[in-house]
Amino acid sequence: MEHNTKNSGPIKPIKLAIFDMDGTIANSEKIAQRVTIDFFKKKGIIINKKEQKDVFGLNWKDLVREILKRNGMQYSQTLKDTLKERYVRTMKKEVAAVPGAHDLLILLKKNLQLALATNSRMREVDIICSRLGFDKFFDLKLARDHVKNAKPDPEIYLKAANTLNAEPEECIVFEDSIVGIRAAKSAGMRCIAITNTYPPALLKAADLIIENYDKKSIEIIKDTFL
């Protein structure tokens, strides 16, 4: 297993674990990427590898705006809504938990408060948490609906900490995306990145990089942060 630890240990004990959703505990990020690439390809727009790295992880509005901007086109709310509905229909059929996510949540729930903080809207949060049995784990669920600024802005992570009375340095964030890691680190929080969406080379800003939630990875998380 490839992993990378940057801190010798926590300055303060961890009180709160905050999870991104898409790509971190649910495979919905890969579904969103596939649907988006196919959707724009049919419109004659190819999203190359570099653009995928830049835009995936953004909220839907920013993602669509950025793709259209790079192709010399104005933002279209109708196009965004059409893409989003196509994603939701596909996601409802195909969404599954990232392997080991339930085991990790069960472990952390014994000692920590847990929060969900995602660039998705509450509509998708409700669908995914209900279908995958995540509702019982989280003391707080925050979505794009609850903040003015989406990731990579740190607002949603800071709001989660403030709501659950934790200092940023008492929080550990689980992420899979470049923009999510940027948000977590900007919030002054430590971050664990899972290579479910991006390769390790693109996730180096995280404090710990893991390939999956197998027993060995969970032990490393316990030893490093708990």
C-alpha positions as CSV (number, residue, x, y, z in Angstrom):
1,M,0.0,0.0,0.0
2,E,1.3,3.4,-0.9
3,H,0.9,6.0,1.8
4,N,2.5,9.2,2.9
5,T,2.5,10.7,6.4
6,K,3.6,14.3,6.9
7,N,2.9,15.0,10.6
8,S,4.7,13.4,13.5
9,G,1.4,13.4,15.3
10,P,-1.6,15.6,16.2
11,I,-1.1,18.8,18.1
12,K,-4.6,18.3,19.7
13,P,-6.6,15.1,20.0
14,I,-9.0,14.6,17.1
15,K,-12.6,15.3,18.2
16,L,-14.4,15.4,14.8
17,A,-14.0,13.5,11.6
18,I,-15.5,15.2,8.5
19,F,-16.2,13.2,5.4
20,D,-16.6,14.3,1.8
21,M,-19.2,12.1,0.1
22,D,-18.7,11.6,-3.6
23,G,-15.7,9.5,-4.3
24,T,-14.8,9.3,-0.6
25,I,-17.5,7.0,0.9
26,A,-19.7,6.6,-2.2
27,N,-18.6,5.7,-5.7
28,S,-20.8,8.6,-7.0
29,E,-17.8,10.7,-8.1
30,K,-16.8,8.1,-10.8
31,I,-20.4,8.0,-11.9
32,A,-20.5,11.8,-12.2
33,Q,-17.3,11.9,-14.1
34,R,-18.4,9.2,-16.6
35,V,-21.8,10.9,-17.2
36,T,-20.2,14.3,-17.6
37,I,-17.6,13.1,-20.1
38,D,-20.2,11.3,-22.2
39,F,-22.6,14.2,-22.0
40,F,-20.2,16.8,-23.3
41,K,-18.7,14.4,-25.8
42,K,-22.1,14.1,-27.5
43,K,-22.0,17.9,-27.8
44,G,-18.6,17.9,-29.4
45,I,-16.7,18.9,-26.3
46,I,-13.8,16.6,-25.3
47,I,-12.7,17.0,-21.6
48,N,-9.0,16.1,-21.7
49,K,-7.0,14.6,-18.8
50,K,-5.7,18.0,-17.6
51,E,-9.2,19.5,-17.6
52,Q,-10.6,16.5,-15.7
53,K,-8.0,17.1,-13.0
54,D,-9.0,20.8,-12.8
55,V,-12.8,20.5,-12.9
56,F,-13.8,17.2,-11.2
57,G,-14.5,17.9,-7.6
58,L,-16.1,21.2,-8.3
59,N,-19.9,21.7,-7.7
60,W,-22.0,21.2,-10.8
61,K,-22.5,24.9,-11.6
62,D,-18.8,25.7,-11.4
63,L,-17.9,22.5,-13.3
64,V,-20.2,23.3,-16.2
65,R,-19.2,27.0,-16.2
66,E,-15.5,26.1,-16.3
67,I,-15.9,23.5,-19.1
68,L,-17.9,25.9,-21.3
69,K,-15.5,28.8,-20.6
70,R,-12.6,26.7,-21.7
71,N,-14.4,26.0,-24.9
72,G,-15.3,29.7,-25.5
73,M,-19.0,29.3,-24.5
74,Q,-21.2,31.1,-22.1
75,Y,-22.6,29.3,-19.0
76,S,-26.0,27.6,-19.5
77,Q,-28.3,26.9,-16.6
78,T,-30.4,24.6,-18.8
79,L,-27.4,22.6,-19.8
80,K,-26.3,22.3,-16.2
81,D,-29.8,21.1,-15.1
82,T,-29.9,18.6,-17.9
83,L,-26.5,17.1,-17.0
84,K,-27.4,17.1,-13.3
85,E,-30.7,15.2,-13.9
86,R,-28.9,12.6,-16.1
87,Y,-26.4,12.1,-13.3
88,V,-29.0,11.7,-10.6
89,R,-30.9,9.1,-12.7
90,T,-27.7,7.1,-13.3
91,M,-26.6,7.5,-9.7
92,K,-29.8,6.2,-8.3
93,K,-29.3,3.0,-10.2
94,E,-25.6,2.5,-9.7
95,V,-24.4,4.1,-6.5
96,A,-22.5,1.9,-4.0
97,A,-20.4,2.4,-0.9
98,V,-16.7,2.6,-1.3
99,P,-15.4,-0.8,0.0
100,G,-14.6,-0.6,3.7
101,A,-16.4,2.8,4.3
102,H,-18.9,1.3,6.7
103,D,-16.2,-0.4,8.7
104,L,-14.3,2.9,9.0
105,L,-17.4,4.8,10.0
106,I,-18.3,2.2,12.6
107,L,-14.8,2.5,14.1
108,L,-14.7,6.3,14.2
109,K,-18.2,6.6,15.5
110,K,-17.2,4.9,18.7
111,N,-14.9,7.8,19.7
112,L,-15.6,10.8,17.6
113,Q,-18.3,13.0,16.3
114,L,-18.8,12.5,12.5
115,A,-19.9,15.1,9.9
116,L,-20.6,15.0,6.2
117,A,-19.5,18.0,4.1
118,T,-20.0,17.8,0.4
119,N,-20.3,20.0,-2.7
120,S,-23.4,18.0,-3.7
121,R,-26.9,19.3,-2.9
122,M,-29.0,17.8,-0.1
123,R,-31.1,16.0,-2.7
124,E,-28.2,13.8,-3.6
125,V,-27.0,13.5,0.0
126,D,-30.5,12.2,1.0
127,I,-30.5,9.7,-1.9
128,I,-27.0,8.4,-1.2
129,C,-27.2,8.3,2.6
130,S,-30.6,6.5,2.5
131,R,-29.6,4.0,-0.1
132,L,-26.2,3.2,1.5
133,G,-27.2,3.3,5.1
134,F,-25.0,6.3,6.1
135,D,-27.6,8.4,7.9
136,K,-27.0,6.7,11.3
137,F,-23.3,7.6,11.4
138,F,-23.4,11.4,11.0
139,D,-24.1,14.0,13.7
140,L,-24.3,16.6,11.0
141,K,-24.7,16.7,7.2
142,L,-23.8,19.8,5.3
143,A,-24.3,20.2,1.5
144,R,-23.9,22.9,-1.1
145,D,-27.3,24.3,0.1
146,H,-25.8,25.3,3.4
147,V,-22.9,27.5,2.4
148,K,-22.2,30.5,0.2
149,N,-19.0,29.2,-1.2
150,A,-18.3,25.7,-2.4
151,K,-15.0,23.8,-2.1
152,P,-12.1,24.6,-2.7
153,D,-13.3,27.4,-0.3
154,P,-12.9,26.1,3.3
155,E,-16.4,27.5,4.4
156,I,-18.2,24.1,4.6
157,Y,-15.4,22.5,6.7
158,L,-15.2,25.5,9.1
159,K,-19.0,25.5,9.4
160,A,-19.0,21.8,10.3
161,A,-16.3,22.3,13.0
162,N,-18.1,25.4,14.4
163,T,-21.5,23.7,14.5
164,L,-20.0,20.7,16.4
165,N,-17.8,22.8,18.7
166,A,-14.5,21.6,17.4
167,E,-11.4,23.6,16.6
168,P,-10.0,23.2,13.1
169,E,-6.9,21.5,14.6
170,E,-9.2,19.0,16.3
171,C,-10.6,17.9,13.0
172,I,-9.6,15.2,10.4
173,V,-11.0,15.4,6.9
174,F,-11.5,12.5,4.6
175,E,-11.3,13.5,0.9
176,D,-10.7,12.1,-2.6
177,S,-10.4,15.3,-4.7
178,I,-7.8,18.0,-5.2
179,V,-10.3,20.8,-4.5
180,G,-11.5,19.0,-1.4
181,I,-8.0,18.7,0.0
182,R,-7.3,22.3,-0.7
183,A,-10.5,23.2,1.2
184,A,-9.5,21.1,4.2
185,K,-6.0,22.4,4.4
186,S,-7.2,26.0,3.9
187,A,-9.5,25.4,6.9
188,G,-6.4,24.5,9.0
189,M,-7.4,20.8,9.3
190,R,-5.5,17.6,8.7
191,C,-6.6,15.6,5.8
192,I,-6.6,11.9,4.7
193,A,-6.9,11.4,1.0
194,I,-8.1,8.1,-0.6
195,T,-6.8,7.4,-4.1
196,N,-10.3,6.4,-5.3
197,T,-10.5,9.2,-7.9
198,Y,-7.0,10.6,-8.4
199,P,-3.5,9.1,-8.2
200,P,-1.3,9.7,-5.2
201,A,0.9,12.2,-7.2
202,L,-2.0,14.6,-7.3
203,L,-3.0,14.3,-3.7
204,K,0.4,15.2,-2.0
205,A,-1.1,18.1,-0.1
206,A,-2.9,15.6,2.1
207,D,-1.3,14.5,5.4
208,L,-1.9,10.9,4.7
209,I,-2.6,9.1,1.4
210,I,-4.3,5.7,1.4
211,E,-5.4,3.4,-1.4
212,N,-8.5,2.0,0.3
213,Y,-10.2,1.3,3.6
214,D,-8.7,-2.1,4.2
215,K,-7.7,-3.2,7.7
216,K,-4.1,-2.1,7.2
217,S,-5.2,1.4,6.2
218,I,-7.6,1.7,9.1
219,E,-4.8,0.7,11.5
220,I,-2.5,3.4,10.0
221,I,-5.3,6.0,10.5
222,K,-5.8,4.9,14.1
223,D,-2.1,5.0,14.9
224,T,-1.5,8.3,13.2
225,F,-4.5,10.4,14.2
226,L,-6.5,8.7,17.0
